[in-house]
Amino acid sequence: MRHTRPARLALVAATALLTALAPPVLGDGPAAATAQPPLTITNPGFEQGSTGWTFTQGTGVATNIPHGGSRLIYLDAGAGRKVSQTVTVGGPGTYDFSAWIATNGTGARFAVRVNGAVAGAVDLPNRSTYARYTVSRVGLKAGDRLEIAFESGTGWVNADDVMVSPAAPADPVVTSSDPKIVEMFGWAKRKANSWVQLPGTTGPLNVDERYPSGSGTGTYGPSYWAGYAHRSAYYSRDMAHQLGGAAVLGLHDENKNMLRAFAASSTATHAYFPVWAVNFDNRTYLSIDYHSSTNYVREVPAPFELVEKANEAYRWSGDPAYLDDPVLWDFYRHTTEEFVELHDARKPNGIAEGTGNGIFAGAASYNELGTERLAESGDAIGSQYQAYLAMAALATSKGDSALAADFTAKAAALKEYFNTTWSGTGSGGSMVRGYTVDGQALTGWGKENSWFMPMKRIIAPGARNDAYLAYVDQQASGSGRPGNIEAISYLPDTFFAHNRNDTAWKWMKYVYDQRDVQHPVSRQGPNGDYPEVSYTLVGQTVKGLMGVEPDAPARRLTTQSRLPSGMDWLGIDGLRIGGEPFALRHDGATRSTLTNDGASTYTWEARFPGVHTSVEVDGAAREARTKVVDGTAYTYAEVSVPPGTTVTVQVG
């Protein structure tokens, strides 16, 4: 469990004015959106009692077991009981409606009606602990009468923390010969979308387990939940891991605003560490994790991951702000230059260090629960390597060839140093995965500081890498398995990065199958209500199983089938890159079909693992071309796909 990590607030969208407990710590990030949303729910957390809601007999407001804040609503057992709110819609839009609900019987419903007709409803199971339920993608127009209703069943019902989310811009649909991935992706995209904040909403700030009502209110900006449901913020670590799935759903404004908020907090005063968590207004540091400019949670891998993910966000969106916004660009440069220099004093070797004195003083690793006083860690050095590669790619896109060459060389030198010196000479469990503050090399299982090394591809291809992947799977499958599902959600990424498709798929299924199991943090609800779970499953389907690597600025797209054994074919419709729609289908590992439904011609690199003797494009033979990427040989074809066309590439 990562006790200081991301947090989601249960009072999301609350409009009640809260008594300030302490002044918020303001950052220098962009101002939050100020325009009022066309849809506002009154008193969504029931902190103002019955205000805005209609209650039938046998229902009411209670204070005994709220999910967030200090109040909740209840419905007694028996038919015909209802708590509802009806509002007039101010403008067109499509929305998700969510609430935390506990029940002690069957037959109850969470329903949304538009002009008296049911637009969507959830039949609630018998679950006496809180879980989050959502009615997805309800289309509304100005003047519609919207009703949100909680309806009784055979046992009591408790409900709290209603949230309205704008429907994601993209709504991709997966089809497959394997019904498991169809079910999984459908669940994950709906669940992920339900965590998106509605910009312009007034909501509480600095909510945490100490202050469940927070310390005031703010206007929320484009953002999504990345952390626990009892805090009002998103966290750098979670956000970095969720960004790819968010990009698949078209949440580009959210990704950019959240990245920029962290970038703005990376100041000289902070020694170029970004803060750990930011409230949904995109500017206020979450007070439980930020006490002062020298006393706040920070972990070395995070700034490097944010640089890496900014490049990924740029490739999905094509937004030139990732190159042109000085706040973002300065962050990339500071992180990959001054940050490393400032945090490399104990053992000067070009590797950013932690203090060994805990998370409020700067931890070297994401693994917070260990007692090792780490100065350097496998997850930090791996993330630093990927940040250098991202910096090179961003510099290339910006037209700075000298800077790109410099960071390409830095990345190569860091990888060489890791493999010849830093990681020692051992293999598998004998490989070094960190150094303590007194210089002791650590081997064995370190969770994040173990699996991040292959995930970030800093281990050179070959026997050592193969042995370490086997070691990671062995440990995670046995006594070394993390106790929290969000940590396990990294394992599919680790194995997809090395074409271990069956192992990656095994871990995707494990994460999905644990979605109804209670999370170790009781207030979190079931595992499936940890946002990292849904966002990563979305990303792992598209980036992992389908091998999609977008480059929207260059109008390029690379794909590679990573279908596991037993999955004959997998397709996706409504895949958006740079805002333009595509359809992609893989038949096994030898045939891929791309349809361009957009307005721009794209160059498609259809990539297939292995060396094949023949390549056909729409049935016409082409010379087989091969390349080696990260130690794996591929056969590929590069073809132009104009708007409105479908192209099939097959190898044999």
N, C-alpha and C positions, 0 to 999 in steps of 0.2 A: 504494500500500500504506500502511495506517495502522499504523505499527509499534508504537505505544503502545496501540492500541485493544484492544478486547474480547478476552477470551481464554478459552478453554475448556480445561479440564484433561483430560488424557488419562487420568489415574488416577482418574477419577470413581468414587466409591463404594468407594475403597480402604479397607480396614479395618486395614491394618498400621500400627502405631505408628511414626511417623517421628522421627528424631533432629532436634531443633530446631536450625535454623541461626541463627535470630535470633528474638527475641520478636515476635509479631505486633502490628501497630498496631491497637488496638481502637477501634471507633467507638461511637456511642451508639445504634445501631439496635436494633431489637427482638431479643429473644433468639431463637436458632434453635430449631426444633422439637426436643424432647428424647425424644419417644416413639420406641421402636425400631420400625422398619418390620417388617411381617410376612414380608418376604422379604429375606434378606441373603446375598450371594455372598461366600464366603471368598477373600481374596487375588485380587481381580479384575485387578490390574495385574501379578501374578506377581512382585512385589517380595520375597515370602517364599519364592521358589523354587517347589517343587512342592506346598507346603502347600495342602490342600483339593482338589487336582486328581488325577485318575487318568490315568496315561500308559501307552500300549502301547509295544511295541518300535518303535524308529525315530522316537521323539519325545522331547522334553525341554525344558529351560529353557536359554536362551542369553542372552548379554549383548552380542552383536555389533551389532544394529541394532534397538533397542527403539523403539517409537513414543513412549512416555512412560516416565519413570523410568529404571531401569537394566537391566531384564530383560524378556524376552518368551518365548513358547513357539514351538517349531518342530515341524513334521511333515515327515519326509523323503518323497520321492516314492515312490509305490507304494500299492497297495490295502491297505485294512484297518487303517491307522494312525489313532489317535484320541487326543485329549486331552479329558477331560470332567469335569464336576462335577455331582453329584447332591445335591439338598437336599430336605428335607421342608418344605412350605409351612405357615407358621404361621397364615395367615388368608386370607380370600377377597380377590380383586383381579384386575385386568387389567393386564398389563405389556407393555412393549417390552424387547427384549434386543438390545444392540448390542455390536460389537467392531470394532477396527481390524485389518485383515487385508491381507497382501500375498501374492501367489501367483506361481508360475512355471510354470503349467500349467493344465489344465482338470480338471474332475471332482471338485474338492474342494467340501465343503459346510460351512456354519455352520448347525447344527440345534438346535432346542429340542423336547424330548419331555416329555409329561406322562403319567405312569403307563405309560411304555413306548411310547406312540403319538406319532407326529410331530405336533406342534402347529403347526409352521412351520419352514421351512428356506430358505436362500439358496444357490443354486448359484453358486459363486464363479467369476468370470471370470479370465482370465490377465492379471493386473495386478501388476507387480513392485514397485510403490510402494504405500504404505499408503492404503487407503480405508476408509470406515466402512460396515458392513453391519448391517442391523436385521431382526429377526423381530418383527412388530408384533402388538399386541393379543392376547396369549395369556391366556385366562381361566383362573384358578386358584381352588381352594377349599382350605380347611384340610385338611391331611393328604395332599395330592397330592405325588407324587414328581416333582420337576422335574429334568430333565437338560439341561445346556448343553454342546454338543459341537462340537468342531472335527474334521473328518474329511478324510482325505487324498485326493489326486488324482494326476494324472500328473506333477506337479512339486512342488517344496517349497512349504510353507505357513508363514508367520510370522503370529502373532496376538498381540494385546496389548489391554489396557485394556477389559475387559468392563464394561458399564454396564447397570443396570436402571433403567427409567423407568416411572412410573405412566402408564397410558394416559390420554389427555386426556379430560376429562368430556364433551366434544362430539365427535361423529364425523360431521360433515356429508358429504353425498354430492352431487357435482355431476353433472348430465346435460346433454347439449347436442347440437345438430346437428353440432358441430365436435368430432371425437374428440381434437384436440390439447389443448383445455382440460380435458377429462375426465382424460386421462392426466397432464397437468401438475398438476392439483389433487390427484389421488390420490397422486402421488409427493410433492408438497410437504407435505401434511398428515402423511403417515407420517414423513417425514424430520424435520419440525419437532417432532413429538411425541417423537422419539428423543433430543432434547436436554434433556428435562425431568428435573430432579433428583428423586430419591425422598426426601421429607423423613424425617429421622431417621437417614439414612445417615451413617456415619462416613467422612470423606474427608480428603485432604490439603489444606493451605492454602498459599498463596503459592508455588504451582508456576509456574515460568517457565523460559525457556531457559537461565538461569544455574543454577537449582536445580531440576532436573527431578523431584526427590523432595519438594520443598517444604520448609516449615519447621515442620512439626507437623501435627496433625489437628484437625478440628472436626466438629461435628454440623451437617449440611446442613439448611437450611430450604427452604421452597417457593421455587423459582427455576428458571431454565432457562439454558442456555448462550447467551451473546451475545458471541462473539469467538473467537479462535484456540484450537485444540485443545491447545496446549502451555502454557496458563495456567489457573489454577483460579478464574476469576472471570467475572463479567458486567460489561459496560461501559455507561456511561450513554448514549453515542451509539447503540450497536447496540441496546440494550434499547428505547430510544425508537422506533427504526424497526421493531422486531419486535413491539411491544406490540399493534398492531391484529390481526396474524395470530394472536398468542397469545389474544387475546380471542375470536376466531372459534372457536378450539379449546376455549374455556371455561376457560382458564388464569387465572382471576381471582385466586386466592390468590397465585399466582406474581407476577402483575403488581403486586398491592398490596404484597406484602412487599418486592419489589425497589425499587419506587418509594419506599417508606417508608425503606429503608436509605439511599438517596441523600438523601432529605429530612433524615434524622437527621444526616447528615454536613455539611449546609449550616449551619454555625455562624458566629457572629460572629468567632471565631478564624480561620476560613477566608474571611473577608470575604464570607460567604454563597455561596461556590462549593461545590457538592457535590464529593465526590471523584470521580475518574474511573472507578475500578473497585473492586468489592466481591467478596470471596470468597463461595462458595456457602453459607456459614453466615449470610449476610445481615448481618454486623456487622464483619468484619475487612477493613480496606483492603488491597488487593493491593500488596505491598511493592515490586514493580518500578516501580510508578507513584506510590507515595507514600513519600517519604523523611522529610518533616517537615511541620509545619503551614504552612510557607512555601515548601516545595520539593516540589511534587506536580503531576501533570499536570492541567490544567484548560483548558477551551475555552469561550468565551462563549456559543455557541448552546446548549450542553447544559442548563443550568438552565432556560432558557426552554422548550426542548422537553419537559422533564420536567413542567412545569406544564401545557403543552398536552396531553400524553399522559395525565396524571392525569384531566383532564376527559373525555378519550376513554374511559379505563378505567371511569369512573363511568357514562358513558352506556351502555356495553355491560353492565356488571354490575349497576347499581342499588345498589351497596353504599354505605350511608350513611357508612361510615368515611371516604370521600373528602371529606365535609363536616365530620364530627364529630371525627376524629382530630386533636388539636392539633399533632402533629408534622407531619402533611401540610398542615394549614391554615396553620400558621406558615411553612412552606416556600413556599407560594404567595405569601403576603404579602411575605415577605422578598425573594423573587426579583423580584417586580414592583415593589418599592419600594426598600428599602435597597440591594439589589444594584446596581440601576441608579445610584443616587446615589453609591455608593462607587466605581464604575468609570466615572465620567463626568467625569474631571478634566482631561484633555488638551484636549478641545474640548467644553465644556459645552453639550450640545444635547439631553439626555435619551436619548442612545444609549449603551448599555453598551459599553465599550472593552476591548480587549486591550492588553498591554504592548508587543508587538512584539519581545519578548525570548525567544520560544520557548514550547513547551508546558508546561515546568515553572515558568514564570512567569506564565502566563495568555495563551493565544493567542486572537486575535479570531475565527478561522475554523476550521472543520473541515479545511480544506485544509492539512495539515501539511507537505507536501513543497515548497511554494513558498518562494522566498527573499524574498518581499515582507514587510516589517515592518509588518503591518497593525495599525492601531488600531481601525478600524471595518470591518465586512464585511457583504456582502449576506446571508450565511446567518445572521449574528447579528441584524441588524435585522429580517429576515423572521421569525425565531423569536421575537423580542421582541414583534412585532405579534401573532402567534398566541397568545402567553402572555397578553397583555392581553385578547384575546377570550375565552380560556378562563377567566380570572379573572372576567370579567363573567358568563359562563354559570354558573360555580360559585357566585358571589355571589347570582345570581338564584335558584338552587336552594336556597340557604341562607336565602332570604327577606330578604336585605339589599339592598333596591332602590337605596339611595343608593350603596353600593359598586359595584353593577352599573352604575349610570349613570356613575359616575366612570371605570370602566375601559372602558366603551363609548366614552366621549369620548376617553380616552387612546389607544385603538386608532385611532379616526378621525383624531385629530390626528397620530399617528405616520405613518399611511398618507399623509395629505396632505403632510406634511413630506418623506417619501420621494419622492413623485411631483413635487413642485414644486421641491425644493431638493437633497436628498441624491443622487438618481440622475442629476442633470445634465439636459441637454436632448437628449442623443443617443438614438439608437434602435439596436436590434440590438447589434452588437459595440461600438457607441459609448456604450452606457449605462454609467454608473458602477456598479461593483460592490464598491468598497472605498476606504478612505482609509488612507494610510500614517501612521506616527507623526509625520512632518514635514508632514502635511497634503496630500500629493499625492493627487489623485483617480486611481483606476485604472479602466481600461476593458479590453475584450478578455475573454479566456476565463480564468475563475478556478475552474473545476470547481464545487466545493460552493458557493463564494460567488457563482457564477453561477446554477446551476439552483435553488438554494433560494429565490431571489427570486420566480420564478413559482410554485414549489411551495407557498410559504407565502402566495401570493395578495396580496402587498403591492404588486405593480405594478397600477396602475389598469387596468380593462378598456379595450380599444381597440387602436388601431394599434400603439402601442409594445409592448404586451404580446404581440400577435400576432407582431410582428417578433422579439421576444426569444425566444419559443418556437421560431420557425424557426431562430434562431441557435443555441440550445441543441442542437436536433436535428442541425443541420449539423456543429457542433463535435464532438459525441459520436459522430457517424457517421464522422468522419474522423480527422485527426491529434490532435484533442483528447480522444479516447476514453480514459477512465481505464484503467489497466493492471490494476486489481483489480475483480473482479466485484461486490463488496459496494458499491462506489461506483456502479456502473451500475444497481444495484437500486433507486436512487432515481428513475430516469428514468420508469418507468411512473406513479409517483405524480405527478410533475410534469405529465405530459400528461393524465392523467385529471382533474386538478384544473381543467382548462380544456376538457373534453369533446373532446380530441384523441384520440378512441378508437382510430383505426387506428394512430397513432404510439405510443400507450401499449401496445397489443397487440403491435406490432412489438418493443418493448423487452422485454416479458414473454417473448416467444418467444426472443429472443436470450439472455436470462439463463438460461432453462431449457435451451436447446440447448448452453450452455457448461458444463453441470453435470459432465461427465466430463473436462473439460480440467483439467490440473494447475494449481493455484493458484500465484501467484508466490512465496508463502511455502511452501517445500518441505514443511515439517512439517505443513502444513495439509491436505495431500491434495488431492483434486479440488475444483473450485469448488463443487460441490453439497454438500460437507461444510463449507461456511461457513454457519452457521445463519441468517444474514441472508437468504440466498437463498431457503430454503424458507419461512421465516416471512413474508417480504414477498410471495411469490407467493400464499400463502394469503390474506393481507389484500387484495392487489390484485384477486384474483378476486371477493371479496365486496364490498369497499368500492369498488373501481374498476369492474370490468365490470358488477356488479349494482347499484352505487350505493346500497348499504345504509348508512343513517345512523340508528343506534338511539338511543333515549332511554328506557331502561328505567325510570328513576325516574318519568317522566311517563307511562309506558305508551304511548309513541308510537313510530312507525317511519316513516321516509321512504325511498322507493326511487326509483331512476331508471335506466333501461336505458342502458348505455354499450356496447352490443354493437358490435364492429367490423364492417366490411364482410365479407360471407361467412359470418358467424355468425348463422344464422336464429333460433335460440332457445337460451336458457340457463336452467337451473333448479338449485335447490339444495334438498335435504331435510335436516332435522336442523339447521337454522340456529337457534342458541340466543341469545336476548336476555333478559337478566335471569334466565337459567336456564330460560326457557320456549321450547318448540320451535315453529318455523315452517317452512313450505315456501314458496318464492318462485320464480316463473318469469316471464321476459321473452320475449315473441315480438316480435322486431324492436324498434323504438323506439316502438311505438304501443299495445302491449297487455301488461298485467302482471296476474299472478294471485297472490294471497296466501292461504295456508291457515294458520289459527291452531290449532295442536295443543296449546296451553297451557291454563292455567286462568284467565287474566285477559283482559279485553277490551282490545284495543289500538286506538288511533286511527292509521289508516294514511293518510299523504299519498303518493299515487301521482303521481309527477311525470314529465312528458314534455317534452323540449326542444322549443321552438318554440311558436307561437301556432296553436292548432287551433280549428276552429269547432264541434266537437261532442265531448261526453264522455258515455260510457255506463258505468253501474255495473251489472253483471250484466244487461246488455241494456236497462236503463231509462235514458232520456235524462236528462242533468243539465246545468245551466247551466255553460258553460265558464268557468273561473276562471283568471286568469293572474297571474304575478308575475315580477319580475326579480331574480335572485340572481347576484351577482358579474358583472353585465353581460350575463347570458344570460336570455332570456325563456323561461318555462315555462308550460305548461298543466297544471293539477293538479286532483285530486279528493281531498277529505278524507272518509274513510268510517270507520265503526266496524266492527271485525271481532271479534265475540264468539268465545269458545272453541268449537272444533268446527265452525267455518264456513269457507267458501272464498268469496272475493270477487274478481271480475275487473273491471278498469277498462281501458277502451279509448278512444282518441281518434281523431278522423278529420277 
